[in-house]
Amino acid sequence: MTSLLSYFANPAKLRKLGIVGLNERNGRYLLPNNPRHLYRAVDDKLRTKELAIAAEIAVPELYGVLRSPGDLRKIESLVSERSSFVMKPAMGSGGKGVLVIKEKKEERFLKGSGSSLSLEELKFHASNILGGLFSLGGKRDAVMLEEFVSCEAGLQSYSFQGAPDIRVVMLHGYPVMAMMRLATRASDGRANLHQGAVGVGIDLGTGRTTHAICGRESVAKHPDLGVALIGQLIPHWGEVLELASRCYDFANLGYLGADVMVCEDLGPTLIEVNARPGLAIQSANGAGLQDRFERVQREADRLKGQAVLEERVDFAMQEFTAG
């Protein structure tokens, strides 16, 4: 079945479906609501982690930070006693440069895909991060080494090797749309749609999955696992939306995306915050963002932007549900 992405060449159909395009997103929602001086709160993942901890939001533990080539010698001591960890750029975007190590066998570090790296290869990857290969604008970066968190077993069964996460897009702190992102063989265990992952739309009111895409096609089952993707219930759904909405309170950005993982031990855990969340979430849900943005804007105007967390989440769950 063809997804909404197939209509991208027809602007008239997009408008009729209420699809928000890139220019409209930037002009009406991103630029007016996200002052440039506040971007560091989410563009710098170290700063995001600090703010989240201060707000008592669960995040993966930070093992260490490498800031210069001289720090590369610290990698051995940081990872030698750990069987799993995540290495990622502090200023990266779109999942670029994120290296997930799930197991260690002898002197090799195994990725979820089964391929392995030596310690020297880890250092080489870290060196590329420091050089800005994966950072916004190609600027010099820092390397974060942090805890690998295990996803709740039920959700993990829908994803191929890599852990699934949940992307929640918000306007003025109100959740407006959400999707679960599932790794595939093609995405090499990563949950990024542009790398081949599956996007699964979620009904905000019930937490049940409603629609799914892989590439430009709608799917009902995971392409590698064959498991059914529609009608599944996301555990701790209310907590997921509350955690995402709390990101607005510490970042103060009006247009925001939060990536949340439902972890086996920690429950809903913040993985990342994004000031420029993409628009493929519309295809994952089989619905456009336009109407939802307009309804949230009216509600925010009515309350003069003073709605508290519970009011924002309750509004979203009541308004954006099929029941």
N, C-alpha and C positions, 0 to 999 in steps of 0.2 A: 504494500500500500504506500502511496506517495505521501510525504510529509509536507508541512507548511513551507519547508525550505524550497520546495519545487516551484513555489509561486514567486520567488524573489525577483524574477524577471518581469513580473507584471505588477506595477505600482498600484493600479486600480484595485486589483484583487487584494493586495496587501492592506490598503486603506479600509476596504469593506470588512476585512477580517479583524481590523483593529491592531494590526501588527505595527510595532514601533521599530523604525529603521535606525541605522547608526546616526545619521545626521539629526534626526528628531531627538534621539536619546541625548546626544551631546548638547544640542541647542536648548531643549526644553527642560531637561532633567539633570544632566550631569553638571554642566557649567554654572547654571544659576544656583545650584544647591551645594556644590562642593568647592568652597574657597580654596585656592591653590595652597595657601599657607598651612592648611590642615591635612594635606595629603600625607605628610610624613607619618602620621598616626597609623596609616595602613600600608603605605609603600615600604616602610622599614619594618620588617617582620620582628626585629628585636624590640622596637618601640611598641609594636602591637602587643607583643607578649607581656611587656612591662605593664601596659595599660590594662590588659585583660586580668592579670594577676591582681592588680590594685583594685579592680572591680569584682574580685572574687569569682572570676569565670575560670572554669577548668581548662587547662592547656597542657600539651605534652611537656614533660620536664626538659629543661635545657641542660645538656651535658657540658657544652663548651662552645667558645667562639674563636675563630681564627681571623685575624685582621691584617696580617702581613705575611709575605713569603717565609719569613723567619719562624712564623708560628706553625708551619707545616710539620715541623719535627714533633709537635705535640699530638699529632693524630694517633700515633702508635699507642701512647699511654691512654688516650681517651677511648679508644675502641678495642684495645687488646683484651679486656675482660668482659666485653659486651657481645652477646650473641646476635643482637639486633639493634638498629639505630637508623636515623634518617639524617642525611647530609643535604643541606639546601642553601641557596643564596639568600642573604637577608633582603636583597632588593630585587629578587626575581619576579617574574610574572608568567602567567599561563602554564604553570607547572614545569617550566624550563629549568633544567639543572638540578631538579630534585632526584636524589638517589636514595632508594629505600633498600636497606639491607635487612633481610629477614632471618638470616641464619649464618653461622660461621662453622666451617668445616676445615679443621687443621689450619692452614695459613690462607684459606680462601674465604672471601665474603660473598655470600649468595644473595642474589636479587630474587624477587618473587617469580620472575620468569624462569629461574633455574640457572641462568648464566652467572658467572662468578668473576670477582676482581681480586687482584693481589693488593697488598698494602701500598705498593708503589703506584698502582693504578688509582687507588683512592686518593693518594697525594696529588696525582696528576689532575684528577677531577676537581679537587679542592683548589688547585692552582688556577684552573680555568675559571672557577667561580671568582676567585680574588681578582683576576684580570678583567672581570666585567663581561665575560662571554654571555652570561645569562641575565644580566641586570638591565633595569630600565635605563635606556639611553647609553648602554655600554660603559657605564661608569664603574670605577673600581668598587669592589664589593667586599662583604665579609661572609665567612662560612659559618653556618649554624649546624651544630651536631646536637640532635635532640632525640628524645625517647620515641621508639616505635610503639604506637598504641594499637592494641588488638581490637578489631571491630566486633560488635555484638554478633554472635554466631549465626543467627537467623539472617541478618542482612549480608553477612559475608558469603552466604551460600548463593547469592545472586551475582557475585562478581568473580571474574576470572583472575585468580592469583592476587591482584592488588586489592587494597581495601576500598570499599565504596564510601563516598561522602555525600552530604546533602547541601546543595547550594540554595540559599534563601535570598531573594532580591527584595530590597526594602526601599520605600520612599518615606521620608520624614519619620523613620523608625517603625513604620507599619509594614509587616510582611505583605507582599503583593503576589508573589509566585515562588514556587519551590520545585526543585527536582532532585532526584537521586542520580548520582553519576557512577556508573559501573565499569570497571576495567574489563578489557577484552584481550584476546591474544594479539590483535592488531595494535592495541595501545600500549603493549609491553607492560601491562600491570598498572598503568596510570589511569586516572579517572578524568582525563581532559577530553571533551567531546571532539575537539579539532584534531586529536591524535588517534581517534577511532573508538573512544569509549561510548557506552550507551547512556542516553539521557532518558530518565523516567519521570514523567510529571506526577505531582502529588497534590491531591485535593487538600487545601489548607484547613478546611473545617474538620475533616475526618482523619487525615494522615494516611489515606489509602492511595495507592498508585493508580493512575487513570489512563496513561498513554505513554508510549515509549518510542524512541527513534535511535537508529544507528546509521550514521552518515546522513543520507538524504531520504532514507526509507523508514516508515513506521514499522515497528516490530512488536510481536506479542511475547516472544521468548528471547532469552539471551542467545546470541549467535553461536557461542562456544559451549555453553552449559546446557542449553535446552530448557532451562527452568522458566516457568511462567512469570511474567513481570507485571501483569495487570491485576488489580484488586488486592494487592499485598498491603498489610498494615505496618506502618513504620512505628517501632516502639518508642515510648517516651516522647510522643509527638508534640504535646503541649510544651514540654521542656525545651525541645529543639527550637521552637518558635520564640520562646522567651529568651533563650540564650542569644539567638540571632538578633533579636530586637534590642537587647542590652548593648550590643556593639555600637548602636547609634548613640547611646548615652555617653560612651567614652570617646568615640571618634568625632561626633558632632558633624558628620557628613550626611547630607540629606538623601543622596542616592548612593546605595551601598549594597554590596553582596557579602554574605557571610558563609563560609564553608565549615560545616559541622560534621563531626563523626560521632556516631553512637557507639561508645566503647564498651567493651565487656566489663571492665572494672570501674571506669570513671563515669559512665553514662554519657550524655551529650557533652562533647568536648570541642572547643574552638580550634580549628586548624589554621584558618587564614581569613583575613578580611580584605575585600577588594573594592576600591573606589571607582572602578570602571567595569562592573560586571557585564559580560556579554549578553547577547540577545537570543542565543540558541535555546534558551530556556522556554521561549514561546513555542518552538517546534516540539520540544519535549512534552509540553502540556497540551499541544494541539489547540492553543488559544493565544490571543494577543494580549499585550500589556496595556494598551491604550485606555480601555474602559476602567481597568483597575487603578491605573495612575490617576485618572480623573476623579474617581470616587474617593480615593485617599486624599487627594488635594482638597476636595470640598470638605471632607471631615477635618483635616488639619486646619483649614481656614476657619471652620465653624468653632473649633476649640482654641483657635489662636495659637496653635503649636504647643499647647500646654498639656496634652494627653500624657498620662503616665504609662509605664510599661504594660500593665495589665489591660488598660483600655485599648491600647494599640493592638495587642495580640487578640483580645476578644473581638474587636471590630473586624480584623482580618479573617478570623475563623468563622464569623457569622456571615460576612459579606461574600467571601470567595470560596464557596463550597457548593457542591452539587447535592449535598444532603445525604 
